[in-house]
Amino acid sequence: TVASLTYQAVHAGSSSLSVALIHNNAVDIVCLITRLFHGLIDAGSTIVDILLLLMENRCFRSLIDNPLLRTYCKTWTSNTDASEDEVMPTTILHRGYYTSLPRHSGLMSSASKNKPSSQKDSVHFVWREVINIFSSLLRSARCQSQTYAKVDEPILRQITSVTSVVLDFVCSYAEELFYCFRSMVTEARSRSNLSSRGGKTESTSFSSSIQSSSFAFTPNLLKESADISLLFAELCKTDNKNEFARQCGDIYEQVRVTSLELMKVMSSFLGSIGNARELFLALSSASSTIMLDQPTTMFDAHPLLAEGIPNARHEAIRNAHFAHSCCILATAEDFSNSHIATTKAAETSGRDKSLEQSFQIQVNNKFIAEVEHIAGHCLFNAMAVLSDTHPASNSFISFSNEEASLLDVAAVVTPGTTVAIRAQTGAQQHLQRYLIQSRGGNIRYARTVGCDRSTRTISVEYADSGSVERHVPWSWIVGMEDTSKRQCVFSYLPTPKSMAEIDTCGPPSLGHLILALKWCRHVAGSTDFPKHIVKCVAERAAILLCTEVLLHDEIRDGTLHDDTIRRVNMQLLDLFGYADTESEGLNPKVAVSSHQRDKSLALTIGEDILGIVQINLKHQLRAACLEREEEQKMWEQNNSGWDNATWASSSKRQGRRSPFRSMRKTSSGDLS
């Protein structure tokens, strides 16, 4: 209560030193209480008595009715509305920070005036901690529900009431929770308005001519987004999802839409970082490794160099600037960390620094490494929501052998329908349309090829091996797909070559999933990023991408252009490779690039998942592989008499063009 009474004065910078001291002490006490509360709830995942004790004493109602949270949320909601209504703001108030102006501003140096002066708001930490408390409550209840599901019904009923408590919090603060994601757009808009009014920015005249992002965030805003998206992910799991959709249908739909947009924002940001770093690294090694008397080595070294060194350098700068424009330096510590290089290539300073090196530090510094880490968690949480709420996630209907024997399978199963078959072999890894998982039973998933009513059998193609089995009895079927739920979430568009296009191309698309996987492939070998986060993001993105491609292929209405399909297939080949080159009589080099980038993705998602994705996308991967081999043959035929001197002089003059651009419009260069 004390902290809530003093918050507005402290936040506005109009409080005296004594009031500020009282406020800080009160907030520190609240922080300690919420930390203790969070620790108790985490312990409830193993000790059910703690969880039940907290449920009985209305502790969570005290958090929901907390006057400090009410005051905080009201302040920031009004600030956001004011920043949207004000066309030309004079200053920017960042969510999760407050600006403390020194009393003797005339004594400030010009260098100090250019540095950000915001400070982290301790009340924002309390707000985030309360959000995490309710996320942990759902997680602990889920763990205990699995333990007491068939042991103690009274305890189970008390545990399942947790979902209603969390939904009470979400409904009470729904507007404030979604304002967090909305702030990413208003932050960028406010910064743009301030810059157009004459405010100083860090961008140079060169970088200001390159497309900036339409969204921006501070580390605190991104942390809040990660915490809220984690709460949404917990609410969308298993039984919680059904109750959530039933009790709060409008909020449930808003969570789905918000998670989709968050996935688009995070994949664009992380993808631009990965693209820039890969290009800078390829450019660095190109000068010493590419032989000028071998034209094809340019593409073999890295597909992103196929358009030539100058184009690759320009794209690297564009990607670096786009990633840099997504981030906001709010504190002096952020400003300092943004100038601490994390790679040797970005350390050069002073007169020796080239334009390329000045942009390298924008994606290779201590500050953006911290932001990238938080964005990875945001992407993982958004992926979790999309996975659990995807129409295909609950499109499977299970039934017993007796029900299967009485079912007229021929009336409901059509070619292409996915079915579950109780096989005669042991446990194995399988693909449940959307979710790959291991089971102890002998169930396999397959796609129906044909159905014979006279013999009461079906012919199927198994998802885990691609093998075809005929005359499978209907009685072996233990589940089938509800084809009415074949609905796509992502639009069928590839990753464009320009980051400006990926930011403004409209709804989330397959290209955003491809960007997420490319970023996972990029950070897979890094020791600074948590392996489990990269693995989980890569697995979910790969399964989502595979599912969406198959769904689009099944419900395709003829509106897709061949050029779009070709580009998507090429980008799929770049990610997953093609495993059947020998059986198809194809050149293995066209399926796997010289630096074996698909192996790093295999190490991230696992050979088993990669293998199943390759089986399910074999038609798309084969089509791309055949086209790439044809393009390579045409290139080799037309350049068999390449002259060393001609190649060297041409490369010095304008850089090498794509070897396939002269052959046809769409080429393997579209992988960038």
Steps between C-alpha positions, in 0.01 A plus 500: 500500500781741586678426174181554301444841660849621415544331162351766273701780658826303477426386146427856387821627663314749721561333837737622768799296611322384817194382305722321249686328786174385661377375164818304426497335842135401462560355153802303627281337765236414240770348278616276785144388574427411136830312471412295808155435361648388168739265677216339697299438183800341329536272803133409454594300190654239730317563832126506443422622854663834427292542188177413681585733789547795266173419324302495823615837636401722205860605452454537126204735544731734694732506198217573258366783715846643574467883494860541382434291188177687434677835520793382290283357222275805495803729468651312207171451321437875512857569389457273199174667401659843536799406286268375226285815505796737508628545147832659591624387844773700665640204690455124520392317815596136464279234655679350800723805556478845647709805413676674788611848400789648702430825684799681348451416135711794396808327635452203269751453221385472140615138495282417799197664341523263202501190720174338611405605853219259588519271801337163557169516682492264799121484487530353152697213654216444751250492213709245312549292814122480554456382140763232560323397822186411308704321232673295770163430661374337180824306459496370860133405472570309179780304666283412799200411281707234329588355841150500651298431183408146609593513867303768686193656338438771769856630468473487123186716507677760714795502263291539187339813645835674444407573138202710610724701733743577218218587262371743762837679488511498119148641471573769761815619319423401140531855366830559682645166384433566132620862529848356545508362146333810364780707651750350254331694221443818700867504609614499137240761404596730786867472411424579136289802594769630734763458228287681240455790742874545525602263777847353468536139401797269478453415133728647241383661177577172324310280747205736511440432131460125572167356608451490878264267682138586574540374858749562779556385856712555807643208700235549771216506248635182342531330841140589577394359163684178578330470840152568361547263207615231746175548694306467174694185413412341835133589452494339156628161615279187515188540718572866579445587134146361492397684815672818380318492165169422669510765775689778322445443129579855389822516699597154373468615138694816581778288651523299178517812282750670732725193510495484121606863474764453771642207307517719188680780686749275678583291192556817295730644766694179566508412131656835413769442764576154366504617137731792577748289695503225238558751222776683685668167575465384139639830373791474739595154382418558132804717431737227614322180395326566167710418196439737212569229243206297631172692450282242675695533825317825572169317534660197668660719767162639599173537305462853636806603296349386170391855415856628533717655771361856473140381527586275793673787679200726446259233629718446806485872579123511445444204732730644766326836491156336516599302811654811656184703435293243692686575824465803726781611731318612813771517767862606519592134549326408175692776323830378642434134414404591144858616443664186639577273204462125539705403193845597380366614164287764674773626735683725253443864584617845404616589151561136410132414534332436165131547426455123511671475840293784643187298422649173624503627857124563475441123503809401696489688830419420860166683500349326197623165632287559811200605292544200270493267800167647621354499148582130473282432804221715351517302177491169689193602701319629191581174320360305796167687479478454122582130529239431767226710339558397140185339351706192412603451864158358592392373160549135591217278625585181689278195550519141616539188285131419553395844377729463202345165409153658492609812311441532127852621425435538128237764573731727701852429376617654174841486330737724696328455836742428784419191706649334807567128465577254775797334336650163578844637586637666812520864603630753252514868430203629306343815369154584631421740224636785701677365809793262497516290812612161632250252629535166664222345287525356151313777320610640165362794305444480128337677208217318329570404139184302424205322659332171399151449643473143369797377702455759781865607462694815420835571338729739686835676476672513841619840619809371681650306210313585181432132437165394353291217646189366333202309638517642852183379684259764621514346847865612530396866475495665845467862391454729203529862401207736504548651155264788582781645713740534210556870549817696431631760742791637292473641150685322221785743435878444500757708681556814291849620427452834672435539873282799416269262313486246783401777740220642285390202290177455690392199705746247645614257233708190442788739448494596868527135604791461257667806653461350848662174386786685331565686824497170693749360251718807545514488882513120520878505528515791743598430860342824624140407424301237699491177299160393631329819381652471151403132480140562610454793262650302210286193569176695523583716197593194290180317592287812444665562164456138391136500607418831329666397173305173495173676586551758226577219257182313596260796489669691219238685297709586197565862598868440578750594230756246382773751577391520867486120530844471341656751738347334807629160385848643448505642851377169642785325320745749644378417851440125495695368203393198295600154618409287195740644242669164434175308443377780273828512308561863601825675577535513884657847474171655393327375816767597752718809472874477543498628857237239607262748662221245529719295737497779756120501480498121540710533814248753632170323432637144491545255215166332577291816463700615200449160337123508551480856365697391194263206446188717526644773275668265255295623201588864567866424570531277193350768274747759633789258467417422138473868414828586668680220315357621171611856571848387596537295181391794286745726683790259451420458130483873434819575695719204408749730325520756778812710473693577817590852398148580393362370830751694707446828320124458505495431870709806572276718293150407614506180704377165390138464402296196590593206273131427454350844450561487126339158476159571658330746728487290814829357612672350795604852591149545639620315807612831643 
